[in-house]
Amino acid sequence: MRFLGPILGVALLLAGSAASEAADGKGEFAVIGPGVRSCAEFRGLVDSKARDALLYVGWFQGYISRANLIQADTYSVLPVVDANAAATLLYRVCANNPSVSVERAADSLIGLLKPMAVSSQSEIVKITDGDRTLELWQATLVLLQQQLKTLGYYKGEADGLFGAATRAALVSFQKAKGLPESGLPDIETLAAFLKILAGEG
């Protein structure tokens, strides 16, 4: 799977997806609910601010919970706590794959996020910046700090605490990658780190 830019513009490789491991002998399985619909339909509902878009978000939250249960050595397949932020990633994957089903896009997204999956229960770090609040797993923040240290942006300990040194390191990283310099581990920044972890950064 490839990242086409820092915001998860992906063309799906559909063979060998995680969901097919639990399917019938032909790799087929029944998809129930909004996941059977196309990515184009999901995006259209979100773009029009239709209330039915919430059905997809709820379905995706259940899909994530099931993935957490069946993935080996995984507490959370998502590096963030907020499943709505993950739905934003799903929307972006769907933007580049309008004809595939939402389920197939969700399965692909979980595969893309694998390098940042949280392996065991982790504390939640809440980061507030003005009227914006981000929640991510402390294990995710430790991984980001380790990566920032490896890249030469961070000199402190990878302790999973969000302070001025981590914020400054993120600003430097974001500037180098041409991202908005928020100093926050937001979706765009996490996507850039996923690119690096996938060997494409």
ZIFEN-V295195 format. One record per backbone hydrogen bond with DSSP energy under -0.5 kcal/mol. NH is the residue of the N-H (numbers start at 1). CO is the residue of the C=O. If there is no record, write none. Layout:
BEGIN
NH,CO + NH,CO
END
This chain:
BEGIN
2,11 + 4,2 + 4,9 + 5,3 + 8,5 + 10,8 + 11,2 + 12,10 + 14,12 + 17,14 + 20,17 + 21,18 + 22,19 + 23,20 + 24,28 + 27,24 + 32,30 + 35,32 + 36,33 + 37,34 + 39,100 + 40,98 + 42,38 + 43,39 + 44,40 + 45,41 + 46,42 + 47,43 + 48,44 + 49,46 + 50,45 + 53,50 + 54,51 + 55,52 + 56,52 + 56,53 + 57,53 + 58,54 + 59,55 + 60,56 + 61,57 + 62,58 + 63,59 + 64,60 + 65,61 + 66,62 + 67,63 + 68,64 + 69,65 + 70,66 + 71,67 + 74,71 + 75,118 + 76,118 + 81,135 + 82,135 + 83,81 + 85,82 + 86,82 + 87,83 + 88,84 + 89,85 + 90,86 + 91,87 + 92,88 + 93,89 + 94,90 + 95,91 + 96,92 + 96,93 + 97,94 + 100,97 + 102,37 + 103,35 + 105,101 + 106,102 + 107,103 + 108,104 + 109,105 + 110,106 + 111,107 + 112,108 + 113,109 + 114,110 + 114,111 + 115,112 + 116,113 + 117,114 + 118,76 + 119,117 + 125,136 + 126,124 + 127,125 + 127,134 + 128,126 + 129,132 + 132,129 + 134,127 + 136,125 + 137,79 + 138,123 + 140,137 + 141,137 + 142,138 + 143,139 + 144,140 + 145,141 + 146,142 + 147,143 + 148,144 + 149,145 + 150,146 + 151,147 + 152,149 + 153,148 + 154,148 + 159,157 + 163,161 + 167,163 + 168,164 + 169,165 + 170,166 + 171,167 + 172,168 + 173,169 + 174,170 + 175,171 + 176,172 + 177,173 + 178,174 + 178,175 + 179,174 + 182,180 + 186,184 + 190,186 + 191,187 + 192,188 + 193,189 + 194,190 + 195,191 + 196,192 + 197,193 + 198,194 + 199,196 + 200,195 + 201,195
END
